[in-house]
Amino acid sequence: MAGNPSEGPSRIDLLELDIDLRLADLWREAVDVEDWSLEIVAAFIRAAYGKGYCDAFTEESPGSLCLDHGYRMPDRRLEPHESPGQGRADWDRAERAA
C-alpha cells in the first residue's frame, strides 16, 4: 500500500485490488509456474489483456471500473469514418437494444 497507512488505502491501491480480484484465476496459475521465461510472461500479459477486454464488454455500465475508483472514463477512439459523438451514440443504441 502506498502512502501513509493511517490514511487508509489510496485510490490507486483500491483500483489495483479490484483488478487483482478480476485476475484471481491468472494469479492462481502464476503461482504454479516454476520456470518463468519471456514466452510465459508474454502469455500472462496477453491473457490479462484479453480478460480486461472481455470484462469491459460485460460490465453492466460501461466504464464503471474507472468511475467507481474516481477516474474519468476515457473517450472512445473514433474510427476514421466516424464523426465526433457518432461512436458513443452507436454504443448507447446497441446497449439499449441488448
Backbone bond lengths (Angstrom), bond angles and torsions (degrees), N, CA, C in turn:
res aa  C-N    CA-C-N  psi(-1)  N-CA   C-N-CA  omega(-1)  CA-C   N-CA-C  phi
1 M - - - 1.441 - - 1.514 108.65 -
2 A 1.316 116.11 131.13 1.459 121.27 -179.59 1.520 110.13 -83.23
3 G 1.324 116.10 157.56 1.457 120.84 174.94 1.515 112.87 80.88
4 N 1.313 115.25 -164.76 1.452 123.20 -178.34 1.531 109.51 -82.01
5 P 1.346 118.59 120.59 1.467 120.73 -177.70 1.521 113.36 -59.07
6 S 1.339 118.02 -28.87 1.468 119.85 -179.32 1.524 111.88 -69.15
7 E 1.333 117.19 -17.52 1.465 121.38 178.97 1.525 111.86 -85.49
8 G 1.310 117.83 -6.78 1.456 120.81 -177.73 1.513 111.01 85.27
9 P 1.321 116.13 176.43 1.471 119.42 -177.83 1.520 111.17 -67.96
10 S 1.326 114.82 145.47 1.466 120.40 177.40 1.522 109.63 -79.41
11 R 1.297 115.80 171.34 1.456 122.12 178.03 1.530 110.49 -59.31
12 I 1.313 116.35 -41.84 1.470 119.46 -179.77 1.529 111.29 -70.42
13 D 1.362 117.20 -34.72 1.463 119.82 175.53 1.526 110.77 -59.20
14 L 1.320 116.60 -43.79 1.464 120.93 -179.35 1.522 111.39 -68.35
15 L 1.322 117.43 -37.46 1.465 120.82 176.07 1.527 110.24 -64.16
16 E 1.341 116.52 -44.83 1.467 119.98 178.60 1.526 110.92 -60.29
17 L 1.326 117.82 -41.28 1.458 121.18 178.90 1.527 110.83 -63.47
18 D 1.315 116.80 -43.93 1.465 120.77 179.09 1.527 110.37 -60.88
19 I 1.320 117.18 -43.61 1.466 120.91 178.91 1.531 110.40 -66.21
20 D 1.348 117.23 -42.82 1.463 120.23 178.11 1.526 111.41 -59.29
21 L 1.331 117.15 -39.26 1.464 119.91 178.04 1.523 111.26 -64.60
22 R 1.334 116.32 -37.50 1.468 119.95 178.08 1.526 111.42 -68.71
23 L 1.324 116.61 -25.52 1.470 121.20 -178.58 1.526 112.78 -102.25
24 A 1.324 117.38 16.60 1.464 121.46 -175.09 1.530 112.36 -53.58
25 D 1.330 117.66 -40.14 1.466 119.84 -179.62 1.526 111.44 -63.99
26 L 1.344 117.05 -37.30 1.467 119.60 177.37 1.523 111.29 -70.19
27 W 1.346 117.25 -38.16 1.472 120.14 177.41 1.526 110.04 -61.51
28 R 1.346 117.32 -40.24 1.473 120.01 178.82 1.528 110.66 -62.38
29 E 1.325 117.07 -40.52 1.467 120.05 178.02 1.523 111.46 -67.66
30 A 1.338 117.05 -38.32 1.465 121.16 -177.93 1.529 111.70 -62.79
31 V 1.309 116.77 -33.38 1.467 120.66 -179.60 1.536 110.42 -61.74
32 D 1.312 117.28 -32.65 1.466 121.59 -176.80 1.528 113.94 -81.98
33 V 1.326 117.90 -10.16 1.465 120.55 -179.13 1.526 108.86 -76.23
34 E 1.324 115.72 122.48 1.461 120.05 -179.46 1.527 112.59 -99.98
35 D 1.321 116.63 -29.92 1.461 120.88 -175.40 1.522 109.39 -119.98
36 W 1.338 116.44 84.81 1.460 120.95 -178.80 1.521 110.42 -71.08
37 S 1.308 115.06 140.17 1.467 121.68 175.61 1.528 107.45 -141.39
38 L 1.293 115.96 170.08 1.462 120.05 178.43 1.527 110.95 -59.76
39 E 1.328 117.02 -37.76 1.456 120.75 179.66 1.525 111.86 -64.43
40 I 1.326 116.78 -39.73 1.464 120.35 179.54 1.524 110.46 -69.79
41 V 1.329 116.96 -42.69 1.467 120.31 176.99 1.529 109.53 -59.83
42 A 1.326 116.92 -45.23 1.468 121.02 179.53 1.529 110.74 -60.56
43 A 1.324 117.54 -40.06 1.464 120.84 178.67 1.526 110.85 -63.27
44 F 1.328 117.75 -40.85 1.467 120.71 178.21 1.529 111.21 -67.60
45 I 1.318 117.27 -38.00 1.468 120.41 177.47 1.522 109.84 -63.33
46 R 1.332 116.72 -45.23 1.463 119.96 178.29 1.530 111.29 -62.62
47 A 1.322 116.57 -41.77 1.472 120.07 179.75 1.529 110.94 -63.81
48 A 1.332 117.17 -41.78 1.468 120.71 179.13 1.525 110.41 -65.54
49 Y 1.314 117.26 -41.66 1.468 121.69 178.16 1.532 109.36 -61.60
50 G 1.319 116.37 -47.61 1.466 120.56 179.83 1.513 111.98 -61.79
51 K 1.318 117.00 -40.66 1.470 120.99 178.18 1.521 110.02 -61.95
52 G 1.331 117.21 -45.25 1.458 120.63 178.59 1.513 112.09 -63.28
53 Y 1.309 116.35 -39.66 1.461 121.62 179.33 1.525 109.83 -62.08
54 C 1.321 116.43 -46.68 1.470 120.35 178.83 1.527 111.08 -65.96
55 D 1.331 117.47 -41.96 1.468 120.86 178.20 1.520 111.04 -58.40
56 A 1.325 116.98 -39.71 1.461 120.26 -179.07 1.523 111.21 -62.03
57 F 1.317 117.42 -35.35 1.458 120.82 179.62 1.522 112.74 -76.12
58 T 1.324 117.40 -23.44 1.465 119.79 -175.30 1.525 113.23 -101.59
59 E 1.341 118.14 -1.07 1.468 120.06 176.63 1.526 109.15 -62.58
60 E 1.318 116.60 139.56 1.464 119.70 176.96 1.517 110.84 -60.71
61 S 1.322 116.03 -39.41 1.456 121.71 -179.73 1.525 107.90 -123.23
62 P 1.341 118.04 110.07 1.467 119.53 -178.48 1.526 111.71 -54.21
63 G 1.321 115.11 130.91 1.458 120.75 179.13 1.504 114.55 89.04
64 S 1.335 117.72 4.37 1.465 119.93 -175.45 1.526 112.66 -63.15
65 L 1.322 118.81 -31.65 1.466 119.82 178.44 1.530 109.95 -60.32
66 C 1.314 116.83 -45.45 1.467 120.76 177.70 1.522 110.58 -64.92
67 L 1.311 115.94 -52.21 1.463 120.76 -174.31 1.526 112.35 -64.23
68 D 1.334 117.41 -38.90 1.468 121.05 179.52 1.519 112.76 -61.88
69 H 1.323 116.25 -24.68 1.469 120.41 -177.85 1.528 112.52 -107.36
70 G 1.329 116.30 13.93 1.453 120.50 174.05 1.516 115.44 81.21
71 Y 1.330 116.40 18.59 1.462 120.41 177.94 1.518 109.54 -104.60
72 R 1.307 115.91 150.78 1.455 121.92 176.60 1.527 108.57 -71.44
73 M 1.317 116.11 139.48 1.459 119.40 176.00 1.520 108.09 -74.65
74 P 1.323 117.32 125.28 1.475 119.27 -179.67 1.522 111.11 -61.96
75 D 1.325 114.98 146.30 1.456 119.77 175.53 1.515 109.25 -68.90
76 R 1.305 115.44 148.59 1.458 121.24 176.62 1.523 108.34 -73.54
77 R 1.321 115.90 135.29 1.467 119.24 176.22 1.513 109.23 -70.17
78 L 1.326 115.83 135.54 1.457 120.29 179.03 1.520 110.67 -83.52
79 E 1.308 114.92 142.88 1.456 120.66 171.41 1.527 106.72 -78.05
80 P 1.321 118.15 156.79 1.473 120.14 -178.04 1.529 114.06 -55.04
81 H 1.332 118.34 -29.58 1.467 121.51 -177.14 1.526 113.02 -87.94
82 E 1.346 119.23 -3.43 1.452 122.40 -178.06 1.528 111.51 -95.27
83 S 1.315 114.69 148.80 1.462 119.51 172.77 1.526 107.56 -100.72
84 P 1.330 118.81 158.47 1.469 120.65 179.71 1.524 111.43 -53.25
85 G 1.330 115.91 132.77 1.461 121.63 179.71 1.511 113.92 91.69
86 Q 1.319 117.40 -24.01 1.458 120.62 -177.17 1.525 111.23 -65.37
87 G 1.314 117.86 -44.89 1.462 121.16 -177.68 1.514 112.54 -61.24
88 R 1.326 117.94 -43.23 1.460 121.81 -179.86 1.519 110.51 -64.84
89 A 1.336 117.30 -40.97 1.464 120.60 179.19 1.522 110.07 -62.71
90 D 1.337 116.98 -40.65 1.464 120.70 177.69 1.519 110.25 -61.79
91 W 1.337 117.30 -42.36 1.471 121.63 179.58 1.520 109.37 -62.72
92 D 1.340 116.86 -45.62 1.468 120.81 -178.96 1.525 111.12 -61.96
93 R 1.353 117.25 -42.72 1.459 120.12 178.76 1.523 110.87 -63.14
94 A 1.320 117.08 -43.36 1.464 121.10 179.53 1.522 110.85 -63.36
95 E 1.330 116.41 -39.02 1.460 120.83 -179.03 1.530 110.27 -66.70
96 R 1.343 117.04 -41.84 1.458 120.31 179.83 1.534 110.97 -66.74
97 A 1.324 117.02 -33.10 1.455 120.98 -178.49 1.525 112.12 -73.76
98 A 1.325 116.65 -24.10 1.481 121.05 -176.54 1.510 111.79 -70.96
